[in-house]
Amino acid sequence: MSISIKRSEFTQNILKMFTGAFLSQIIIVIGSLVLARLYSPEQFGELSLFISIVSIFSILATVRYENSLIVAKYNYELKYIKTFLYIASTLFSLAIFLLLLVLDTNILVYFKIENFYILIPLMILVYALSQIFTNLNVKDKSFKTIANSKIWMAFFALALQVIFYYLDLELGLIYGYTIGYIVAAFILYKNIYNPFPLFLEKKRIITLLTKYSYFFKHGLPADFINNLATNITPILIAIWFDMQIAGLYFLGYRIINLPLQLISASVGKVYFQKASEMYHHNSKDLYYFTKKIVVTLFLIISLPLLILFFYAPEILGFILGQEWSESGVYISLLTVMFLFRTMFSPISNIAEVTQKVYISLYFSVFILVTTIISLYIGHLYSNFNLAILLISLFGAYGYFMLLVYFLRYLKGVSK
């Protein structure tokens, strides 16, 4: 009886996350197609560069201690961890702001951020707070609030990006994206009980930071390098190729990534919470539970990805016109990697549950190095398609090996 109730609760939580993620991703995907008719590939390239830079640095703002909010056993721990996270993320964002102010203009131009660099520190802080608020809602199992925040973020971002286009704002895509994220963070914040009081007891904070130091020692390097591997691509494309290719790649990557991210986001947070409980109290069932999720994901995504592999250029060319058909080529080349990534991403927190985040670190280094090598080879041969093909093949191999490793580990634990 209790098992069926728990399974029912898990299913309901996934459905809540799925509904919110589904609606938000529908808005974003359809919105991307609408925005592609309004904005140029170069403007999409600027947006991709902005998101990539913010994503890379936002992880450093919280040094990955926000994940300890989910696994913390006692309420008093949450109070002191929150205090540390608020202070750390604010100070880090301020430091980035001051650094950008004193940077030489030639450096800003080289990295092609001279038009929007002043927004980067603000967005880093918003990202960090949003992640803190999200995990606090996960701790309270407020998955409906998380789902609603995704929907409103997508809606506000799209609506404002369209409005800003007709107001002839050059950075309309970036402004709309930033405000949409602020709206989402506010929705998450409103659902948290007593979210902002600070508890400045230094000894208690240090004790808790020490207790959960594995998030910092292993989780931070792994996540930072993994994030760097994912987000360095638009930066290197802008430097080694051009902003138009960066925009074409960004749109193609977004179209294929967002629907698949829908699955990862829906299952991932709920799986993390459930796996944390099962690993300590019911480790035998965790292996079969995880294996079932992986197989189910494969059955869901294999056919759509197969269609995109063969017909993505024609589909995108028909919908958006020949100007964007090259994005379809990139989608086709990336399908192999996305197959294995989507099978692993929803269960990726198993590394933290099992305290084997160092495995994620090794994998992240592999992805980072192979991404840079792939893009550099493409740069040498002036062949961006070759670079994307190499990234896809290396990525597929890496995610497949991660799946094999953790499934074997969980099988051994279950015996």
N, C-alpha and C positions, 0 to 999 in steps of 0.2 A: 504493500500500500504506500509506504513512505517513498520507495524507489520510484513508483509511477508518478507520485506527486512531484518529486524532484525533477523527473524527466519532463513532466508537463510544464513546470516552471521554467526549465531551461529552454524548451521549445517556444514558450510564450515570450521569453526575453529575446530570443533570436528573431522572432517575428516582429517585435517592436523595433529592434535595430534594423531589420531588413526593410520594414515599411518606410521608416524615416530615410534610410540610405537610398532605397529605391526611388522614392519621390525626388530626393535631392539630386541624385545622379541623373534622373530623367530630365530635370530642369537644366542641369549643367550640360548634358550632352546635346539636348535640343538647343539650349542657349548658345553653345559653342558653334553650332551650325548657323544659327541666326547671326551671331557676332562675326562669323567668318565672312558674311555678306556685307558687313559694315566696316570692319577694321581690316587693315592690310596684314600680310604675313610678318612684316617688320614690327608692327605694333604687338602682335602676338609673341614675337621674339623678345620684346622688352618685358612683357608680362612673365614669360617663362624664366627670364634672367632674374627678375625681381623675386619670384616665388622660390627659385633655387637658392639664391643667396640667403634669404630669410630662413628657409628650411634648414640650411646647413648650420647657421649660427644659433637658431632657437633651441637646439638640443643642448648647447653649451650653457644656455641661460638657466636651466634647471638641473644641470649635471645628472640627469636621469633619476633623481630622487623622487620624482612625481609618481613613479611606479610603486614606491614603497607605501604610498597612500592606500593602495589596493590590498597589499599583503599585511599591513599593520594590524596587530591583534587587538589593540586597546585604543579607546577614544583619546586618551591623553597623548598618545603617540601622534595622532593626527594633528593635534593642536600645535605641537612643536615642529613637526615636519612642515606644516603649512607656513608657519612663521619663517622658517629657513627659506622655503621656496619663493615666497613673496619678496623677501629682501634680496635674495640672490638674483632673481630674474630682473628686478628693477635696477640694481646696481650694474648688472651686465649690460642691459640695454643702454643705460646712461654712458657707460664706457665706450660702447660702439658709436654712440652719437658724437662723443667728444673726439674719437679717433677719426671719424669721417670728416669732421669739421676742419681738422688740421692736415688732412691728406692733400698732397699736391694734385692740382687739377689734371695733370697729365696721367696720373694713376687712375683717376676716375674715368677719364676718357678711354684709357687702354682697356679697362674692364667694361666700358660702355654703360656705366651707371650714373653718368653725370646729370641725367634728367630727373632721376628719382631717388638719389642716394639718401636724401633727407627723410624719406619715408621708411627706410630700412629699420632703424632702431625702434620706431613705433610698432611696426609689424612684428618684430622679434618679441617685444613685450606682450603683444596681443596673443601671439602663438603660444607663448609660455603659459600665460594665465589661462588660456583656453584648454590647454592640456591638463593643467592642475584641476580646473573645474570639472573637466570631463571625468578624470579619475575619481574625484570625490563623488560624483554622481554614480559611477560604476560601483564604488564601495557601498553606496546606499541602494544599489540595484534600481536606480532611477533611469532605466534604459529608454523610457518614453521621452524624457526630457532631452536626452542626448539625440534621439531621433528627430525631435522637433527642432533642435538647434541646427541640425544639418539642413533641414528643409528651408528654414527661414534664411539661413546664410546663402543658400543657392538662389533663393527668390530675390533677396535684396541685392545681391551682387549682380545678377543678370539685369534686373530692372534699372539699377543705377548705371550699369555699363551702357545700356541702350540710351538712357537719358543723357549721359555725358557725351555720347557720340553726337547727338543732335545739338548739344550745347557747344560742340566743337572743341572739347577738351582733349588735348593731345595725349594725356595719360589717363583717359577714361577707363580703360581696362584695369589699370592698377588701382585707381581710386575706388572703383566699384568693388573690386576684390577685397580691398582693405576694409571698407565700411561693412561689407557683408560679414567678414570675420568678426568684426567688433560686435555686431548684432548677435551672432552666435555665442560669443563669449558672455555677453550680458544675460542671455537666456539661461545658460548653464549656471551662471553666478546666482541668479535669482532663486534657483531651486535648492541652494545649499544653505543649511542651517548655520547661522553664526559664522559666515565665511571669512571675515577679515580681522577679527581681534588678534593682536600679536601677543605671544607669550615669550618674553625675552629672558628665559632662564638658560644661560649659556651652557652650563654643565649638562642639563637634560638634552639640549639640542645636540651637543657633541656626542653624548652617549648613544642617541638614536642614529646619528649619522654613522657612527662606528658600527652599530648593530646591522645596519642595512648598507654597509660600505660596498658590498659586492655589486650593487647597482652602479656605483661610481667606478670601482676598479675595473670591472669587466663589462658591465652594461653600457657605460658611457663610451668607452673606446669602440666597442662593437657597433653601437647605434650611430655614433658620429661617423665612423668610417663607412658604414653601410649607407647612411644618408648622403655622405659626400660622394660615394660611388654613384648613387642615383641622381643626385642634383648637380654634379660637376659636369654632366653631359651638356646641358644648355650653355653653361659658361664656356666650356672648351669649344663648342660649336660656334659661339659668337666670336671667339678669338681666332680659331683656326680655319673657320669657314666664313659664314656671314650671318647677319641677323635674319635675313629672309629664310635661310635654311633652318635657323633656330625656331622661327615661327611655324614653318611647315612641320618640323619634327614635333614641336609642342602640341599642335592640334592633333596630329596623328596619334601621338602617345596618349593624349588626354582621351580621345575617343575610344581607344581600346582599353585604357587603364581604368577609367571611371566605372564602367559597368562591372569589371572584374573586382575593382576595389569595393564595390557594393557588397559583394559576397564576403570579402575579407573583413570589412568593417562590421558587417552584420554578425558574423560568427566569431570574429577574433576576440572582442572584448568580453563576450559572454563565455567563450571557451576559456579565457584566461582565469576568470573568476571560478568557473566550474572545475577546471583542471587543478587549481590551487587546493581546493577542498579534497578532490579525489586522490591526489598524489600522497597526501598525508593520512587519509582514512580509508581509501579504497583503491590502492595502486593497481591491483590486478585488473579491474575493469577499465582503468584509464587507457591501457594499450588498445583494447578493442573499441573503446569509445573514440579514440583518436584515429585509428585505422578506418573506422566507418565514415568519419568526417572526410578523410582524404579521398577515399573511393567515391563517395557521393559527389564531392567537388569535381573529380575527374569526369564523371558521367554528365554533370551539368554543363561543363564548359568546353568539352572536347569538340562537339559538333559546331557550335558558333565560331570557335577559333579556326576550325577546318574551312569553313565558308570564307572567313576573312583571309585566310592564307591564299586562297585561289582568286578571290574576287574583290578584295579591298580597294585596289586602284580604280576599278570600274565603278564600284558603288560610290566612292567618295567623289570621283569625277562627275558622275551623274547628278549627285545632290548639290555639290558646291561649285561645279564648273572646273574646267581644266587647270585653272590657276592653283587649285588645291589637290589635284590628282596625285601629285608626288607624295603627299601625306599618306595616301593609300598604299604606296609602295613601302613606306616605312612601317605601316601597320602590318603588312604581310610578312615582312622580315622579322618583326618582333613577336609573332604569334608563338613560336617555339618556346621562347623564354617565358612568356606570360602563362603558358600552360602549366609549367612546373612551379612558377612563382605563386600562382593563384592556389595551387594545391598545398603549398607550404605556408604561405603568409598567415592564413587564419589560425594556424596552430603554432606560429613562430614563438609565442610567449612560453612555450614548453621549455625553452632554454632557461628562462628565468625561474620557472616553477621548479625545475630540477637543479637549479643553480649551476648550469653548464653554459653560462653565457660566453665563456671563453671560446666555445665552438663557434658561436655567432661572430666572435671577433676574427677568428681565422678566416671564416667565410667572407666577411666584409672586406678584409685585406685583399683576398682573392678577387672579389668583384671590382674593387677600386683599381687595382693594378691592371686587370684585364680590360677595364673600361678605358683607362688612359692609353694603354697600348693599342687598343682597337681604334680609338679616335686618331691617335698619332699615325698609325699605318694608313688610315683613310686620308689623313692630311698629306702624308708623303706622296700618295698616289692620286691625290685630288679626286678621291672617290668616296663620297659620303655613304653610299649604299653598302660598300664593302665594310666600312666602320660599323654600321648598324648590324649587319649580318654577323660579324665577329662578336659584338656585344651580346646578341641574342643567343648564339651558340654557347659562349662561355657561361652566360647566365643560366641557361637551361641545365648545363652540366652541374653547376654549383648547387642549384636548388634541388636537383635530383639527389645529389649526394647527401644533402641535409636531411631530406625525407627519409632516406635509407638509414642514416645514422640514428635519428631520434626514434624511429619506429623499432629498430633493433634494440635500442636502449630500454624503451618502455616494455618491450616484450621480455627482456631479461629481468626487469624489476618485477614484472607480474608473476614470475615463477616462484 
